[in-house]
Amino acid sequence: MNSLKDFAIRLAESSGEFLLQNFKKDEALISTRGLSKEITTEYDIENDRFIIKKISETFPEHSILTEESGFIDRNSEYTWIVDSLDGSSNFALGNPFFSVSIALIKDEKLTIGVVYAPYLRELYTAEASRGAFLNGRRINVSMVDRLDSSYLLTCEGGEKSNAKIAGINALLHPGVKDLRKLGSAAIEGAWVASGRAEAYITTGIYPWDIAAAVLIVREAGGKVSDFEGREWKVEKSNIIMSNGKIHGKLIELLIPQSFGRI
């Protein structure tokens, strides 16, 4: 498994460096405004092609699921799940919170997760049953168990409207320490894993945005489920990633408001 993990790390780093080399170099991107999930840059597409090429050359039998190219089905027990540029809107507007997210599933189980934020120089990695790491150092979720002491991260995920997440924010914000949005789901999940936030709540999120972060959070001792407590699946869904200590309390708040349905 180490060779697969090492490959994923090298791929995330090389594709991340491509993004970094082009960051703030294209002034035309600044005029690209809209909801974050509506923005796709040429760098998303070029990086996606590069990643698919490298995976296909190294593991030609493996299936691949990416944001830009969809599902490349090779009838394999292995599937790579990739977001070549998570945080496209941030990247376009000169905000450094963007990342590359690469995960590997074997027989429908997450086995490897890598999130690389090149500008921040932060490499988050996880391997099933082997823990989670930031730049080679083991990380763990926070021990905070009270909502009023918790920092939460939220975003609208794949929703075309901000209405649902606005309702969730209005419900949660009065009872927590603070509520923030970073603009990259992969980084937001990784921050939960590293103890920088107690939970990340998002709606209608796609698997390529969070697959790697799901494993990283789990391996850091956290919990991931939909709003009704069901385990994450490789599909569009509403998701809570948390330190586990406040997970049940968040579900109790969200279920009565009918936020659980896509």
NORJO-V475491 format. One record per pair of residues at least 24 apart in sequence whose ideal C-beta (glycine too) atoms are under 8 Angstrom apart, sorted by the first residue. I is the first residue (numbers start at 0). J is the second residue. D is the distance in whole Angstrom. If there is no record, write none. Layout:
# NORJO-V475491
i = {I/I}
j = {J/J}
d = {D/D}
This chain:
# NORJO-V475491
i = {0/0/0/3/3/3/4/4/4/4/6/6/7/7/7/7/8/8/8/8/10/10/10/10/10/11/11/11/11/11/11/11/12/12/12/13/14/14/14/14/14/14/15/15/15/15/15/16/17/17/17/17/18/18/18/18/18/18/18/19/19/22/22/22/22/22/22/23/28/28/28/29/29/29/31/31/32/33/34/34/34/34/35/35/35/35/35/35/35/36/36/36/36/36/38/38/38/39/39/40/40/40/40/42/42/43/43/43/43/44/46/46/46/47/47/49/50/50/50/50/51/54/54/64/64/64/65/66/66/66/76/76/77/77/77/78/78/78/79/79/80/80/80/80/80/80/81/82/82/82/85/85/85/85/85/85/86/86/86/86/86/88/89/89/94/95/96/96/96/96/97/97/97/98/98/98/98/99/100/100/100/100/100/100/100/101/102/102/102/102/104/104/107/109/109/109/109/110/111/111/112/112/112/112/112/112/112/113/114/114/114/114/114/114/114/116/116/116/119/121/123/123/123/123/123/123/124/125/125/125/125/125/125/125/126/127/127/128/129/130/130/131/131/131/131/131/131/133/133/138/138/138/138/139/139/139/140/140/140/140/140/140/140/140/140/140/140/141/141/141/141/141/142/142/143/143/143/143/144/144/145/146/146/146/146/146/147/147/147/148/149/149/149/149/149/149/150/150/150/150/150/150/150/150/151/151/151/151/151/151/151/151/151/152/152/152/152/152/152/152/152/152/152/152/153/153/153/153/153/153/154/154/154/154/154/154/155/155/155/156/156/156/156/156/156/156/156/156/157/157/157/157/157/157/158/158/163/163/163/164/164/166/166/167/167/167/167/167/170/170/170/171/171/171/174/184/184/184/185/185/185/187/187/188/188/188/188/188/189/189/191/191/191/191/191/191/192/192/192/192/193/194/197/197/197/197/198/198/198/198/198/198/198/199/199/199/199/200/200/200/200/201/201/202/202/203/203/203/203/204/204/204/204/205/206/206/206/209/209/212/213/216/216/222/224/225/226/226/226/226/226/227/227/235/236/237}
j = {110/111/126/103/110/111/111/113/124/126/57/58/101/103/111/113/113/115/122/124/50/53/54/101/113/99/100/101/113/114/115/122/115/117/122/53/46/49/50/83/99/115/98/99/115/116/117/117/42/45/46/49/42/46/84/90/97/99/117/117/118/90/93/95/97/117/118/93/90/91/92/91/92/93/91/92/92/88/88/155/159/161/86/87/88/89/154/155/182/155/156/157/158/159/87/88/91/67/87/84/87/90/91/84/90/67/83/84/87/83/83/84/99/81/83/83/81/83/99/101/81/79/81/206/207/233/207/205/207/208/105/106/103/104/105/103/104/233/103/104/104/206/207/210/211/233/207/185/207/208/114/183/184/185/186/208/181/182/183/185/186/182/182/183/182/119/181/182/183/186/182/183/186/183/185/186/189/185/185/207/208/209/210/211/212/211/210/211/213/214/210/233/233/210/213/214/217/214/211/214/210/211/212/213/214/215/218/211/185/186/188/189/211/212/215/183/186/189/186/189/189/192/193/211/212/215/215/192/211/214/215/217/218/219/218/214/218/218/218/218/219/192/214/215/216/218/219/189/193/192/193/194/219/194/219/220/191/192/194/197/216/219/220/221/241/242/243/194/196/197/242/244/242/244/197/242/244/245/244/245/245/174/175/245/248/249/174/175/176/176/175/176/196/197/198/245/175/176/177/178/179/195/196/197/175/177/178/179/196/197/198/199/200/178/179/180/181/187/190/191/196/198/199/200/178/179/180/199/200/201/180/181/182/184/187/201/201/202/203/184/201/202/203/204/205/208/237/238/202/203/204/205/208/235/202/203/202/203/258/201/202/256/258/200/202/253/256/258/252/253/256/200/249/252/252/208/209/212/209/211/212/212/240/212/213/215/216/240/215/216/216/219/221/240/241/242/216/218/219/221/219/242/241/242/244/245/239/240/241/242/245/246/249/238/239/240/241/238/239/249/253/237/238/237/258/235/236/237/261/235/236/237/238/235/233/234/235/238/240/240/240/240/241/246/250/259/250/253/254/258/259/254/259/261/261/261}
d = {7/7/6/6/8/6/5/8/7/5/6/8/5/6/5/5/6/8/7/6/6/6/7/6/8/5/8/5/5/7/4/7/6/8/7/8/5/6/6/6/5/8/7/5/4/8/4/6/8/8/6/7/6/6/6/7/7/7/6/4/6/7/8/7/8/8/6/5/8/4/7/7/6/7/5/8/8/8/8/7/7/7/8/7/4/8/8/8/6/8/8/6/8/8/5/5/6/7/6/7/6/7/6/6/7/6/6/4/6/8/4/6/7/7/4/8/5/6/8/7/8/5/8/7/6/8/6/7/5/8/6/5/6/7/5/7/5/8/6/8/6/6/5/4/7/7/6/7/4/6/8/5/6/4/7/6/8/5/3/8/7/6/4/6/6/6/5/5/5/6/8/6/8/5/5/5/8/8/4/7/7/8/7/5/7/6/4/4/8/6/7/7/7/7/6/4/8/8/8/7/7/4/7/7/3/5/8/6/4/7/7/5/5/6/7/7/6/8/8/8/4/7/7/8/8/5/7/8/8/5/4/8/4/8/7/7/7/8/7/5/8/5/8/5/8/4/4/8/6/6/5/7/5/6/5/5/6/6/6/8/7/5/5/4/8/4/7/4/8/6/5/8/7/7/5/7/6/7/4/6/7/5/5/6/6/8/6/7/7/6/5/6/8/4/7/6/7/5/5/8/7/8/5/6/5/7/5/7/6/6/5/7/6/8/6/7/6/4/7/7/5/7/4/7/6/8/6/7/5/7/5/8/7/6/7/5/7/6/8/7/4/5/5/4/8/7/8/8/8/4/6/5/8/6/5/4/5/8/7/8/6/7/7/6/7/7/8/6/6/8/6/7/8/7/8/4/5/7/7/6/5/8/8/3/7/7/6/5/6/8/5/8/6/5/7/7/5/8/4/6/7/8/6/5/7/6/6/7/4/7/6/7/6/8/7/5/8/7/5/7/8/7/5/5/7/6/7/7/6/7/7/7/5/5/5/7/8/6/8/7/7/5/8/5/7/7/7/5/7/6/4/6/5/6/7/7}
